Amino acid sequence: MIATSLVAALLGSTPANAFGGSDTRGEATDKVVSASVSQSRIKVTQISGPTGGKRGALSSTDVNWKPPPCWYEPVFTPAQLKTFSETDGSGDVSLRQGWIGSRLWTEHFKDEKDASNYFGTPSSVKGYKNYNLDQDGYFWRGVAPDVTTIDDTSLCGRLMFWQNAGEIPDDPNAPTPETLADYAYDKVKVPDTEIELKPETESTVNLPTWVWLDKGTFQEVKVRAELPGTNLWAETTAKPVSLHLVPGTGDAETYPASGECEINDDGSIGTPYKKGDAEQTPPCGITYLRATSGQPYALKASVTWQISWEGTGGAGGDLPDGTFETTQDMNVQEIQSINR
């Protein structure tokens, strides 16, 4: 039998981030845990690779690849839920429901009153006695970085539920090491693609411009994602593999012809220009065939990063390559020869 007091206050149409969406309580403490489903408790730490200078997020080369839209996470210990319910009690009890005030929380999680799941299954959810304070485990709930992108209203929509310590829910949307690897993908920050050029400021029609990247900047970037309350972890590694050049005009030739400059064995890309190389063909570069006229060409340089991961229990695999692109102005002068 569904308790009337709970049914009256179920907020099925309430946005999942209506409570605490910008709350700073996203980090768990012994007393308070965020009650917003938009805040994941997955902890991501960069463990190798450059950390200074300009950096940015990767764009997947596979337009059809997307990380999972939602998953379940342990949110409250019994003591944390007791503190939250009795001192605050306004927040998300599932991915689609918010409860306002302490009464609904204490009735269901302390006084054993059943509640409607509202989304997912039509049956009621059995209440809990005294927050399960005599047991070892966690209350789990669905989490979604952006709930507005989830079309299926039942996805990850279970009312907050109990799971014994050391166990992962038997649910298709339970987290896995790959879930953490996918989540970490969006957290990888790679260095800005600042290519070296010779000539540096102005190229010349029909003479090659040499392009290269310093080996000290483009190192592997590795991030570790861990989900507290479980033994789940994953390390996602981004390895630079090539530089792609798009001259910004059809009146140009790239070296190689594909515009794809492979990474060298020492981690560099291309070869730095040396005096006397003016007439040589660069391993990575561009020759512009027409001068600019007031408006510079927009040279696009993007580094491709190969993504792999490993995690709990020896799990691992590959994720779609990622790219990071920058654009810089290129002026080209109409002179047929130049002393360098």
Helices and strands as residue ranges (DSSP letters): H 4-7, E 43-48, E 55-57, E 59-60, E 71-76, H 78-87, E 91-92, E 98-99, H 102-109, E 115-116, E 124-125, G 130-132, E 137-143, G 147-149, E 161-164, H 177-185, E 189-191, E 196-198, E 202-204, E 208-213, E 221-226, E 233-246, E 252-255, E 260-262, E 269-270, E 285-288, E 297-311, G 312-314, E 316-333
